[in-house]
Amino acid sequence: EVQLVESGGGLVQTGGSLRLSCAASGFTFDDYAIGWFRQAPGKKREWVSCKSISDGSTYYAASVKGRFTISSDNAKKMVYLRMNSLKPEDTAVYYCAAGGIITVDENGSSWDDYDYWGQGTQVTVSS
């Protein structure tokens, strides 16, 4: 019933841009925060960004701040992650996730705050 579907991943050169999309359904979108996480092979899942749909607040990991932008189209229940100035270290599977109550602090946002997850979309940045 609850569905989060990512799209927009692909192969891009260093310095290029990509926009990821997350389509949400099956829950009250406006009550949630939507986060983006990524996971590279052999590495732990890393928080990238999140947005509170209810109040519009946005947050970014230091590694992507200034390069990535999270946004939403609430009427369409869509969340986007625009990624600019991509680097090889951005290569990962990117996941969107929804949480009803999440915390963002100096350590970022924890994956276990999120209730629903998409299947991920691969982003590969070539050097």
C-alpha positions in Angstrom: 0.0 0.0 0.0 2.7 2.4 1.0 5.0 3.1 -2.0 8.1 5.1 -2.6 9.5 4.8 -6.0 12.8 6.5 -7.0 13.8 7.3 -10.5 16.3 9.5 -12.3 19.5 7.7 -11.6 22.1 7.1 -14.2 25.6 7.6 -15.4 27.1 11.1 -15.4 30.5 12.6 -15.7 32.3 14.4 -12.8 30.9 17.9 -12.6 27.6 16.9 -14.1 24.1 17.0 -12.8 21.3 14.7 -12.2 17.8 15.0 -10.7 16.3 12.2 -8.7 12.6 11.8 -8.2 10.7 10.0 -5.5 7.0 9.3 -6.0 5.1 8.7 -2.8 1.7 7.1 -2.4 -0.3 5.2 0.2 0.2 7.5 3.2 -0.5 11.1 4.2 2.3 12.8 2.5 1.9 16.1 4.3 2.5 14.5 7.7 5.9 13.2 6.9 9.5 14.1 6.3 11.1 12.7 3.3 14.8 11.9 3.3 17.4 10.8 0.8 20.0 8.3 1.7 22.7 6.7 -0.3 24.8 3.5 0.0 27.9 2.7 -1.9 29.3 -0.9 -2.0 31.1 -1.8 1.2 29.9 1.3 3.0 27.2 2.1 5.4 24.0 3.8 4.5 24.6 7.6 4.5 22.1 10.3 5.1 22.1 12.9 2.3 19.2 15.3 2.8 15.7 15.6 4.1 12.7 17.8 3.9 9.8 18.3 6.2 6.7 18.4 4.0 4.6 20.0 6.6 6.8 23.1 7.1 9.2 23.0 4.2 12.4 22.8 6.3 15.3 21.3 4.5 18.5 19.8 5.8 21.7 18.6 4.1 24.7 16.5 5.0 27.9 18.5 4.9 29.2 16.3 2.1 26.5 17.6 -0.3 25.6 21.0 1.1 25.8 23.6 -1.6 25.7 21.0 -4.4 22.4 19.2 -3.8 18.9 20.6 -3.4 15.9 18.8 -2.1 12.5 20.0 -3.1 8.9 18.7 -3.3 5.7 19.1 -5.3 3.2 18.4 -2.6 0.2 18.2 -4.9 1.9 15.5 -6.9 3.4 13.8 -3.8 6.8 14.0 -5.4 10.2 14.7 -3.8 13.2 15.6 -5.8 16.9 15.7 -5.3 18.8 17.9 -7.7 22.5 16.9 -7.7 25.0 19.3 -9.2 28.7 19.3 -9.4 28.7 15.5 -9.0 31.9 13.8 -7.8 32.9 10.1 -8.1 32.4 9.8 -4.3 28.7 10.5 -4.9 28.4 7.1 -6.7 25.9 5.1 -4.7 22.4 3.7 -4.7 20.1 6.5 -3.7 17.0 5.8 -1.6 14.2 8.0 -0.6 12.5 7.3 2.7 9.6 8.7 4.7 9.4 9.2 8.4 6.7 10.6 10.6 9.0 11.9 13.3 12.7 12.4 12.5 15.6 14.0 14.2 18.2 16.1 12.5 21.2 17.0 14.7 24.9 17.4 14.4 25.1 13.7 13.3 22.5 14.2 10.6 19.4 12.1 10.3 19.3 8.4 11.2 18.0 5.8 8.9 16.1 4.1 11.7 13.8 7.2 12.0 12.3 6.4 8.7 9.3 4.1 8.3 9.1 3.6 4.5 11.7 3.1 1.9 12.0 3.0 -1.8 14.0 0.4 -3.7 16.7 2.8 -4.8 18.1 4.2 -7.9 21.8 3.9 -9.0 23.9 7.0 -9.5 27.3 6.5 -11.0 29.7 9.4 -11.5 32.6 8.7 -13.7 36.0 10.3 -13.2 
